[in-house]
Amino acid sequence: MLEPAYQADVVIVGAGVAGLSAAHRLTSAGVTTAVLEAAHGVGGRMSTEKVDGFRLDRIGQLLSTAYPELRLTPGLDGLVLRPFAPGVLLHSDGRRHRAGAPAGTGGARGALHAVRALASAPRPTVAPGTGASAPRGTAPLGTAVDQARLAAALTRVANTPIERLLARPELPAGQSLTARGLPSRTVDGFLRPLLAALLCDPGLTTSSRCADLALRAFAAGRLCVPEGGAEVLPELLARTLPPGTVHTGVRVTSVSTRSVTTAEHGEFRCRAVLLATDARTAADLLPGLRVPDFHQLTVVHHTTDEPPETGASLLLEADRGGPVAHTAVVSQVDPSRAPAGRALITSTVLGPPPPDVETAVRTHLSRLYGTSTTRWETLAVHHTPEAVPAMRAPHDPRRPVRLLAGLYVCGDHRDTSTVQGALHSGHRASTAILSDLGATGPMHQAEPLPAAEAA
């Protein structure tokens, strides 16, 4: 029997959420697809470490219930999202200020109520001996007039169609927010720490268009995490693909429009190739692709049997008085991440970590939570130098996914550097491939992966 001309319609290099979401759309259209992943598991940076019954995310990007692709991506029907308490807690001037809507409210209306209610929110007493500064000044959002301006801005962004947001003039986010008449107190006290949590960019150098998309998701939905850890999302996508679609431990060494070459299995022939790796790996396989700058971050996980009394809230540092940008008792949000009787506190440091990051974080957390942290146990410290692609202005959040007919690229570096951006990039790439292949029904029957070559 003659050897087939190709072994799959499409080969996807990389089993992160972008590649896996594209694979779902392709296989649903009858396009046979092989996903090749160099690591021994799927998910890329969306990984979760298991330690003594705890589930510890390596990066742990925040999601929003308003992300459209979480609803539109095939295979995610079984995803369970665990929302934070509405709004956020802000630590400023030695106090914690709640900027959140009452339970049961949501969307732009909830965000509006949250801003107006902030000034009357209860302010907890800081425990003595924690090094917190004496309470002083006004709430992080400024005066009542400042809060009303912010409320109106959030309402507008929540109700503005995405395409209109992307058509706005582009500036660095900090300049854009100031140009809209928002006072510096509001920008620095609320929007800067919020966007630092959402985009890992405390400097507000991100494109104003990308910042608007993040603020839209915050104002229109609820911040949340996947139940069971970040890895659950890619693992769910992989598990619900047709059997034999995903192949792990397969390292791709070169690509073309009609084949990929692997270190273990030789050449794999196809009709189209989709690069769905991180930006640096994609550029290694296709020299000439732009490699963006990255935001580095460090995630520190602690446990204690006496959790701080902040509930399921996301706590943001508004004063930049220490290394921690945001923190949460994440086991209050998702109980599956910690064994019974233990609390899991997850904290994020943006930028280069201080020399003794664990000690600096522990000291800062005592001020943020208003309690002693000396008895807290450190479970893990994860530092990722290239954690999140930077989206500094000018930034095209819809960079082309078709390089030429038969060769495509997707990932958060081609869209926005969020889970929504990665999923949407995979969506755009699969649409382009289906259009170029003229797929209207079942196509080629996939062949097994070639046997690994002997060493």
C-alpha positions as CSV (number, residue, x, y, z in Angstrom):
1,M,0.0,0.0,0.0
2,L,1.3,3.4,-0.9
3,E,2.3,5.6,2.0
4,P,-0.2,8.4,2.6
5,A,0.8,11.9,1.3
6,Y,0.3,13.3,4.8
7,Q,-0.4,11.9,8.3
8,A,-2.8,14.6,9.6
9,D,-4.5,17.7,8.1
10,V,-3.0,20.0,10.7
11,V,-0.1,19.7,13.1
12,I,-0.2,22.0,16.1
13,V,3.2,22.6,17.9
14,G,2.5,23.3,21.6
15,A,-0.2,22.1,24.0
16,G,-0.9,25.3,25.8
17,V,-4.4,26.7,26.0
18,A,-4.1,28.5,22.6
19,G,-3.1,25.3,20.7
20,L,-5.6,23.1,22.5
21,S,-8.5,25.5,21.9
22,A,-7.5,25.7,18.2
23,A,-7.4,21.9,18.1
24,H,-11.0,21.7,19.5
25,R,-12.3,23.9,16.7
26,L,-10.4,22.1,14.0
27,T,-11.5,18.6,15.1
28,S,-15.0,19.8,15.5
29,A,-15.0,20.8,11.9
30,G,-13.7,17.4,10.8
31,V,-10.1,18.4,10.4
32,T,-7.7,15.7,11.7
33,T,-5.3,17.3,14.1
34,A,-2.1,16.2,15.9
35,V,-0.9,18.3,18.8
36,L,2.8,17.8,19.6
37,E,4.1,19.0,23.0
38,A,7.8,18.8,24.1
39,A,7.0,18.7,27.8
40,H,5.5,15.6,29.5
41,G,2.3,17.4,30.3
42,V,0.0,20.0,28.7
43,G,-0.7,23.6,29.8
44,G,2.7,25.4,29.4
45,R,2.8,28.2,32.0
46,M,-0.6,27.2,33.3
47,S,0.9,24.5,35.6
48,T,0.0,23.5,39.2
49,E,2.4,21.8,41.6
50,K,1.1,19.3,44.2
51,V,2.7,19.5,47.6
52,D,1.2,17.6,50.6
53,G,-2.4,18.0,49.5
54,F,-1.9,21.6,48.3
55,R,-2.3,22.8,44.7
56,L,0.1,25.5,44.0
57,D,-0.1,27.5,40.7
58,R,3.3,28.5,39.2
59,I,1.9,31.8,37.8
60,G,-1.8,31.8,38.6
61,Q,-3.1,34.5,36.3
62,L,-6.5,35.8,37.3
63,L,-9.5,35.0,35.1
64,S,-12.8,36.9,34.8
65,T,-16.3,35.4,34.4
66,A,-16.7,38.0,31.7
67,Y,-14.0,36.5,29.4
68,P,-16.0,35.6,26.3
69,E,-13.7,32.7,25.2
70,L,-14.4,30.8,28.5
71,R,-18.0,30.4,27.2
72,L,-17.2,30.0,23.5
73,T,-14.3,27.5,23.5
74,P,-15.4,23.9,22.9
75,G,-14.3,21.5,25.6
76,L,-14.7,23.9,28.5
77,D,-18.2,23.0,29.5
78,G,-16.9,21.2,32.6
79,L,-14.8,24.1,33.8
80,V,-15.7,25.3,37.3
81,L,-14.8,28.9,38.1
82,R,-14.4,29.9,41.7
83,P,-15.1,33.7,42.1
84,F,-13.4,36.0,44.5
85,A,-15.6,38.2,46.7
86,P,-17.0,41.0,44.6
87,G,-14.6,43.8,44.0
88,V,-11.2,43.9,45.8
89,L,-9.6,44.9,49.1
90,L,-7.1,47.8,48.9
91,H,-4.4,48.2,51.5
92,S,-3.5,51.9,51.8
93,D,-2.2,54.1,54.7
94,G,-2.2,51.1,57.1
95,R,-5.9,50.3,56.4
96,R,-7.8,47.8,54.3
97,H,-10.5,49.5,52.2
98,R,-13.2,47.4,50.5
99,A,-14.0,48.3,46.9
100,G,-16.5,45.6,46.2
101,A,-20.2,45.2,45.5
102,P,-22.6,43.4,47.9
103,A,-23.1,39.7,47.2
104,G,-25.6,39.1,44.4
105,T,-24.6,42.1,42.3
106,G,-22.4,41.9,39.3
107,G,-21.4,43.5,36.0
108,A,-21.1,47.2,35.4
109,R,-23.9,48.0,37.9
110,G,-22.1,46.1,40.6
111,A,-18.8,47.9,39.8
112,L,-20.6,51.2,40.0
113,H,-22.1,50.4,43.4
114,A,-18.7,49.2,44.6
115,V,-17.1,52.5,43.9
116,R,-19.8,54.6,45.5
117,A,-19.9,52.4,48.6
118,L,-16.2,52.5,49.2
119,A,-16.0,55.5,51.6
120,S,-18.4,53.9,54.0
121,A,-16.9,50.4,54.0
122,P,-15.7,49.1,57.4
123,R,-11.9,49.5,58.1
124,P,-10.4,46.7,60.1
125,T,-8.1,47.4,63.0
126,V,-4.5,46.7,62.3
127,A,-2.9,44.3,64.8
128,P,-0.2,46.0,67.0
129,G,3.4,45.1,66.4
130,T,3.0,44.4,62.7
131,G,4.8,47.6,61.5
132,A,1.7,49.1,59.8
133,S,1.6,52.9,59.6
134,A,-1.0,54.8,61.4
135,P,-4.3,55.3,59.6
136,R,-4.4,58.6,57.8
137,G,-5.6,60.3,54.6
138,T,-8.6,59.5,52.5
139,A,-9.7,56.2,50.8
140,P,-7.6,55.1,47.9
141,L,-10.2,56.3,45.4
142,G,-10.1,59.9,46.6
143,T,-13.0,62.1,47.2
144,A,-16.7,61.4,46.5
145,V,-16.4,63.4,43.2
146,D,-13.3,61.3,42.3
147,Q,-15.2,58.1,43.0
148,A,-18.1,59.3,40.9
149,R,-15.8,59.9,38.0
150,L,-14.3,56.5,38.3
151,A,-17.7,54.9,38.6
152,A,-18.8,56.6,35.3
153,A,-15.6,55.5,33.6
154,L,-16.0,51.9,34.6
155,T,-19.6,51.9,33.6
156,R,-18.7,53.3,30.1
157,V,-15.9,50.8,29.6
158,A,-18.1,47.9,30.7
159,N,-20.8,48.8,28.1
160,T,-18.5,49.7,25.2
161,P,-18.2,47.0,22.5
162,I,-14.8,45.5,22.2
163,E,-14.2,46.6,18.7
164,R,-14.8,50.2,19.7
165,L,-12.3,49.9,22.5
166,L,-9.7,48.6,20.1
167,A,-10.4,51.5,17.8
168,R,-9.6,54.1,20.4
169,P,-6.4,56.2,20.2
170,E,-3.5,54.4,21.8
171,L,-1.3,55.6,24.6
172,P,0.5,54.0,27.6
173,A,-2.3,53.1,30.1
174,G,-1.1,55.6,32.7
175,Q,-1.2,58.5,30.3
176,S,-4.5,57.5,28.9
177,L,-6.2,57.2,32.3
178,T,-4.9,60.6,33.3
179,A,-6.1,62.1,30.0
180,R,-9.6,60.9,30.7
181,G,-9.8,63.3,33.7
182,L,-9.2,60.7,36.4
183,P,-7.2,62.2,39.3
184,S,-3.7,60.8,40.2
185,R,-5.0,59.6,43.6
186,T,-7.6,57.4,41.8
187,V,-5.1,56.1,39.3
188,D,-2.4,55.3,41.8
189,G,-4.7,54.2,44.6
190,F,-7.0,51.9,42.7
191,L,-6.3,51.5,38.9
192,R,-2.6,50.9,39.2
193,P,-2.8,48.1,41.7
194,L,-5.8,46.6,39.9
195,L,-4.1,46.6,36.5
196,A,-0.9,45.3,38.2
197,A,-2.9,42.3,39.3
198,L,-4.6,41.8,36.0
199,L,-1.7,42.5,33.6
200,C,1.4,42.2,35.8
201,D,2.3,45.8,34.9
202,P,2.5,48.2,37.9
203,G,4.2,50.8,35.7
204,L,1.1,51.2,33.6
205,T,3.2,51.1,30.4
206,T,0.7,48.6,28.8
207,S,-1.2,49.8,25.7
208,S,-4.4,51.6,26.8
209,R,-6.4,49.4,24.5
210,C,-5.3,46.3,26.4
211,A,-5.8,48.0,29.7
212,D,-9.3,48.9,28.6
213,L,-10.1,45.3,27.8
214,A,-8.9,44.2,31.2
215,L,-10.9,46.9,33.0
216,R,-14.0,45.9,30.9
217,A,-13.7,42.3,32.1
218,F,-13.3,43.5,35.7
219,A,-16.3,45.9,35.5
220,A,-18.5,43.4,33.6
221,G,-17.8,40.2,35.6
222,R,-16.1,38.7,38.7
223,L,-12.5,37.9,39.1
224,C,-12.0,34.1,39.6
225,V,-9.7,31.1,39.5
226,P,-10.3,27.6,38.0
227,E,-11.4,25.1,40.7
228,G,-8.4,22.7,41.3
229,G,-5.7,24.9,40.0
230,A,-4.6,26.6,36.8
231,E,-3.7,23.3,35.2
232,V,-7.3,22.2,35.2
233,L,-8.2,24.4,32.2
234,P,-5.6,23.0,29.7
235,E,-6.1,19.4,31.1
236,L,-9.8,19.7,30.5
237,L,-9.2,20.9,26.9
238,A,-6.8,18.0,26.3
239,R,-9.0,15.4,27.9
240,T,-12.0,16.3,25.8
241,L,-10.2,16.1,22.4
242,P,-10.5,12.9,20.3
243,P,-8.2,10.1,21.7
244,G,-4.8,10.2,20.2
245,T,-4.8,13.9,19.3
246,V,-2.3,15.1,21.9
247,H,1.2,13.7,22.0
248,T,3.5,14.8,24.8
249,G,7.3,14.4,25.1
250,V,7.7,15.1,21.4
251,R,10.2,17.9,20.6
252,V,9.8,19.7,17.3
253,T,13.1,20.8,15.7
254,S,11.9,22.5,12.5
255,V,8.7,23.4,10.7
256,S,7.5,24.2,7.2
257,T,4.2,24.7,5.5
258,R,3.7,20.9,4.9
259,S,5.6,19.1,7.7
260,V,7.3,19.3,11.0
261,T,10.5,17.5,12.0
262,T,10.8,16.0,15.5
263,A,13.8,14.8,17.5
264,E,12.1,11.6,18.5
265,H,9.8,10.6,15.6
266,G,11.4,12.1,12.4
267,E,9.2,14.0,9.9
268,F,5.4,14.4,10.4
269,R,3.6,15.4,7.2
270,C,0.5,17.5,7.1
271,R,-1.4,20.1,5.1
272,A,-0.8,23.0,7.6
273,V,1.2,23.8,10.7
274,L,0.2,25.9,13.6
275,L,2.8,27.2,16.0
276,A,1.2,27.5,19.4
277,T,4.3,27.7,21.6
278,D,5.5,30.6,23.7
279,A,7.0,33.6,21.8
280,R,10.6,32.6,22.3
281,T,10.2,29.0,21.2
282,A,8.2,30.2,18.2
283,A,11.0,32.6,17.2
284,D,13.5,29.7,17.5
285,L,11.6,27.7,15.1
286,L,10.8,30.6,12.8
287,P,13.7,33.1,12.9
288,G,12.3,36.6,12.3
289,L,9.3,36.4,14.5
290,R,9.3,39.2,17.1
291,V,10.0,38.2,20.7
292,P,8.4,40.7,23.0
293,D,9.7,41.9,26.4
294,F,8.3,40.0,29.4
295,H,7.0,40.8,32.8
296,Q,8.7,38.6,35.4
297,L,7.0,37.5,38.6
298,T,7.4,35.4,41.7
299,V,4.6,33.5,43.4
300,V,5.0,32.6,47.0
301,H,2.7,30.1,48.7
302,H,2.3,29.9,52.5
303,T,0.1,27.8,54.8
304,T,-1.3,28.3,58.3
305,D,-4.0,26.8,60.5
306,E,-5.1,30.4,61.5
307,P,-6.0,32.2,58.2
308,P,-6.3,36.0,58.1
309,E,-9.9,37.2,58.3
310,T,-10.2,38.6,54.8
311,G,-12.5,35.8,53.4
312,A,-12.4,35.2,49.7
313,S,-11.1,38.7,48.8
314,L,-8.3,39.7,46.5
315,L,-6.1,42.0,48.5
316,L,-4.1,44.6,46.5
317,E,-1.2,46.8,47.8
318,A,-2.0,50.4,46.8
319,D,1.0,52.0,48.5
320,R,3.7,49.9,47.0
321,G,5.1,49.6,50.5
322,G,6.7,46.2,49.9
323,P,7.3,43.5,47.3
324,V,3.8,41.9,47.3
325,A,1.5,43.3,44.5
326,H,-1.5,41.2,45.5
327,T,-2.3,38.3,47.7
328,A,-5.3,36.2,48.7
329,V,-6.3,33.4,51.1
330,V,-6.9,31.3,47.9
331,S,-8.2,28.3,49.9
332,Q,-11.2,30.5,50.9
333,V,-11.9,31.0,47.2
334,D,-11.2,27.4,46.1
335,P,-11.2,25.0,49.0
336,S,-9.9,22.2,46.8
337,R,-6.5,23.8,46.8
338,A,-5.7,23.0,50.4
339,P,-6.3,20.0,52.8
340,A,-8.9,20.3,55.5
341,G,-7.9,22.5,58.4
342,R,-5.2,24.3,56.5
343,A,-5.3,27.7,54.7
344,L,-3.3,28.5,51.5
345,I,-2.2,32.0,51.1
346,T,-0.8,32.9,47.6
347,S,1.1,36.1,47.0
348,T,2.5,37.6,43.8
349,V,5.7,39.7,43.5
350,L,6.1,41.6,40.2
351,G,9.4,42.5,38.7
352,P,12.8,41.4,40.0
353,P,12.4,39.8,43.4
354,P,14.3,41.3,46.4
355,P,17.5,39.4,47.5
356,D,15.7,37.5,50.4
357,V,12.3,37.3,48.8
358,E,10.8,34.9,51.3
359,T,11.7,37.1,54.3
360,A,10.6,40.3,52.5
361,V,7.3,38.8,51.5
362,R,6.6,37.4,54.9
363,T,7.3,40.8,56.5
364,H,5.1,42.6,54.0
365,L,2.2,40.1,54.4
366,S,2.2,40.8,58.2
367,R,1.4,44.4,57.4
368,L,-1.1,43.7,54.6
369,Y,-3.1,41.2,56.7
370,G,-2.6,42.9,60.0
371,T,-1.4,39.7,61.7
372,S,1.8,37.9,62.6
373,T,3.2,35.6,59.9
374,T,6.1,34.1,61.9
375,R,4.3,30.8,62.2
376,W,3.3,30.6,58.6
377,E,5.0,27.7,56.7
378,T,6.4,28.4,53.2
379,L,5.3,25.8,50.8
380,A,6.9,27.0,47.5
381,V,8.6,30.0,45.9
382,H,8.1,30.0,42.1
383,H,10.1,32.6,40.0
384,T,9.3,32.9,36.3
385,P,11.6,35.4,34.4
386,E,9.4,35.4,31.3
387,A,6.0,34.9,32.8
388,V,3.8,37.3,30.9
389,P,4.4,39.0,27.5
390,A,4.5,42.8,27.8
391,M,2.0,44.7,25.8
392,R,3.5,48.2,25.8
393,A,2.1,50.8,23.4
394,P,2.0,50.6,20.5
395,H,0.6,47.0,20.7
396,D,-1.5,45.2,18.1
397,P,-3.9,42.9,20.1
398,R,-4.9,41.2,16.8
399,R,-1.5,40.4,15.3
400,P,-1.8,38.3,12.2
401,V,-2.0,34.6,12.8
402,R,-1.5,33.6,9.2
403,L,2.2,34.0,8.2
404,L,1.6,32.4,4.8
405,A,-0.7,29.7,3.5
406,G,0.0,26.6,5.4
407,L,1.9,28.2,8.3
408,Y,0.2,29.9,11.2
409,V,1.1,31.1,14.7
410,C,-1.0,31.8,17.8
411,G,-0.6,32.4,21.5
412,D,-1.0,35.2,24.1
413,H,1.9,37.0,22.4
414,R,-0.2,37.4,19.2
415,D,-3.3,38.8,21.1
416,T,-3.4,40.0,24.7
417,S,-1.3,38.4,27.4
418,T,-4.2,36.9,29.3
419,V,-5.9,33.5,29.2
420,Q,-8.7,35.2,27.3
421,G,-6.1,36.5,24.8
422,A,-4.5,33.0,24.4
423,L,-7.9,31.4,23.8
424,H,-9.0,34.0,21.4
425,S,-5.7,33.8,19.4
426,G,-6.3,30.0,19.0
427,H,-9.8,30.9,17.9
428,R,-8.5,33.2,15.2
429,A,-5.9,30.8,14.0
430,S,-8.3,27.9,13.7
431,T,-10.7,30.1,11.7
432,A,-7.9,31.1,9.3
433,I,-6.9,27.5,8.8
434,L,-10.4,26.3,8.2
435,S,-10.9,29.1,5.6
436,D,-7.6,28.2,3.8
437,L,-8.3,24.5,3.8
438,G,-11.9,25.0,2.6
439,A,-13.0,22.6,5.3
440,T,-16.7,21.8,5.1
441,G,-16.9,18.3,6.5
442,P,-14.8,15.2,7.5
443,M,-11.4,15.2,5.9
444,H,-8.4,12.9,6.1
445,Q,-8.2,10.0,8.6
446,A,-5.3,10.6,10.9
447,E,-2.3,8.2,10.9
448,P,-0.6,7.1,14.1
449,L,2.5,9.0,15.3
450,P,5.6,7.5,13.8
451,A,7.6,5.3,16.1
452,A,10.4,6.9,18.0
453,E,13.8,6.5,16.4
454,A,16.4,4.5,18.2
455,A,19.0,6.4,20.1
